[in-house]
Amino acid sequence: MIRVCVESPLRGDVARNARYAQCCMLDCLLRNEAPFLGHLLYPLVLDDESPEHRELGIGAHLSWLAAADFVAVYFDLGVSSGMEAAITRAADRGIPHMFRRLSAEWETEYAARIARTPGF
């Protein structure tokens, strides 16, 4: 599997955007890719409203970005400033990126699959 750093928006409607990020993760897995979504993972333990925590999460995410084979930018919900920064940092490091969309029915098609997946 190739390593993919996934970029999608999180701020704003966080609940919807987190579901969207999970759907992006599933899309990558179905493409036989190994996705990493720091913006979905790190807020589980860091306070995104704390500048120190936010910088810590961004730094950790960028460390993973450096190990990625490419960056998948999912833009159905727009491109945030954080996503733009990640694209720029990847380009500066010679890591290619590609823009992707999920199907128009992502909230039913992918989210239904995620809802059926048992948790830990």
N, C-alpha and C positions, 0 to 999 in steps of 0.2 A: 504494500500500500504506500502511496505517496502521502507526504505530510502537507496538510493544507491548513493555513491560518485563515479562519473565517471572520469576515467583517460584516456586521449588520448593526442597525441602530438599536440602542437600548433605552436611552433617556426619552422622556415624554410619556407615552402610554407604556409604562414598563411591563405590565402584565401581558399586553398584546405583543410587544416587541420581544419579550422573553420567549413566548410561544413561537413567534416567528424564528427566533434564533435556534430553537430546538428543531424546527422544521428544516432549517438550513443544515443543521448537523445531520439530520436524517438523510437529506438530499445528498450530502457528501458521502455518507456511508453507503448509500445505494449506488454511488458511482465508484465504489471500492476505494475510497479515499479515507485517510485517517485525519479527521478534522480536529482542530483545536479552537476553542472559543473562550478566550480569556475574559472577554467582557461579560460572558454568562457565568463563568466559574468564580472569578475573584470577588464579585459583589456578594457572594454567599458568605464570605468571611470578613470582608472589608467594608467600611462605611464609605460609599461613593460620594457622600456629602463632605467628607473630611479631605481637605487638600493633601494631607500627608498620606492617607490611605489611597487616595486616587492616584497619586504619583507612584506609590509602591505597586499598585495593580498595573499601571501603564508600563512601568519598568519590567515587571515580570512578563507581561504580554509581549513586549518587544524582544525579550530574550528568546521566547518561543518563536517569534516571527523570524528571527535570524536563522532558525533551524528549519524553516518551512521550505518546501519545494516551490510553492506558489501561494498567492493570496487569492481567495475567492471572495469577491465583494458582491453581496446580495443586496440589490437596490430597489426591490419592490416598494419599500417603505421610505425611500429616500436615502441620501448619503449625508451622514452627520459629519461634524467637524473632526470628531475622533476617527472616523473612517477615513476621511481625507488625509489626516496626519499619518495613519498607518500605511496608506497607499504610497504617500511620499517617502516615508522611511523605508518601505520595502524597495521602492524604485532606487533610492540612494544606495541600497545594499545589493542591487542587481537581482532582486527577487521579483519575478514576473507576477502580474496580477491579471485576473479576468473578472469581468462583470457577469453576474448571473441573475436570473429571475426564477422564481418558483412558478408553478402553474397558477393561474388566476384563482383556482380553488384551493389554494394552500391551506386556508383555515379549515376546510372540511377534509380535503384529501390527505394531507400530511398530519394535521393535528389529530385526526381520528386515529391514525396509526399510533401516534405517541400516547394518546389517552388509553389505548389498549395495552401498552407496554407496562409490565409490572415494575414497580419501584424497587428500591434496595431493601 
